[in-house]
Amino acid sequence: MTSGEQVGAARALLRWSPEDLARTAGVSLIAVHAVEAQRGPLPDTATTRAIVDALVAAGLLLFGEGPVDGGPGVRLIAKPSATIDVDEAETVQYHEFLENDAPPGAGG
């Protein structure tokens, strides 16, 4: 379950204003303030789903149990459509590492 605290933290992580979140989620500014002010788990309504969906689409993960301490949290993740741009002309490759001088099976 997502909490109002998580929504506020997620919005801050994106550096969005409440107006930005309202516009992106398609809800009123009053709704954003009301959701962020609510403590504890948010009710499953169309407004909260729209807000959470907008945050997830922006590249955030909102989770109920953290991987370390077990608490709820927010994490900025790469969007599935994000690609890694590698320019081979800018890649540095040292000559001594181009040839494998180790016996088969060695490595690390």
N, C-alpha and C positions, 0 to 999 in steps of 0.2 A: 504494500500500500504506500502510496506517495503522500508526503505531508506538506503542509504549507511552508514549513521551514526549508524543505528541499526545493520547492518551486522558487522561493526567494534566492536561495543559494545558486540554483541553476541559472536564473536570470542574471545574477551578478557575475557568474563565471563567463557568461557570454558577453558581458558588458552591455546588456540591453537595458533600456529604461522600461518602466512599467508600460509606457505608451507603445514601445516597440513590441513587447510581448502581446499586448492587447491587439495590436494591428495584425501581427503575424498569426495569432490564434483565432482571430475573427470574433473576439469577445469584447465586452466593454472594459474600460479602465477601472470602473468600480468593481467589476468581477475579479480582475487581477489583484486589486488591493484586498478584496475579501478573501480570496484563496490564500494569499500570502500571510494574512493575519490569523488564519485558522491554525490552531495547534493540534497536533496529532494527525491521524490518518484522515485524508480527504474523502468525502462521500463520492461515490461513483455517479457523477452527473455528466451531462453533455458538455458543460462548461469546463469542468476539471479535465475531462478527456481531451478537449480541444487544446487546452493549455499544455498538458503533458505531451500530447502529440506534436505540438509546435516545438517544444524543447528537444524532444527526441529527434525530430527532423533536422534540427540545427546541429546535431552531433553530440548530444548529451545522453548519458546513461544514468537513470535514476534507479537506485536499488534499495531494497528493504533491509538486506543483511549484508554488512560489509565483509570483505575478504579477510580483514585483520581483526577488528574488534567486535564484529557482529552487528554493528549499528547501521542505520540508514545513511545513505550518502548520495553524492552526485559525482560523476566523472565525465570529463570531456574526452570524447573518443573521436577517432577519424571517421568521417562519413564513409559508407560502403563504396561510394562512387569516387572517393579520393584516390589519386594515383601517385606513385613515386616518380618524380622527374629525375632521370639520370642522364647527364650529358657525358658521353664517353670521352669527349675531348677534354673535359675537366677532371676526369678520373686519374688519380696519381697511382701508378703501378711501378714499384721498384724492381729493377732488373733481377736482383738476387732472389726475388720471390716468384719469378716467372717459371723457373725450372724446379721440379720436385727432386730434391737431393736426399730424401728420406727413403728408407727401405719400404717395400709394400707392407701395408698394415699399420705403419706408424702414422702418427698424426694426432691432432687434437683439436 
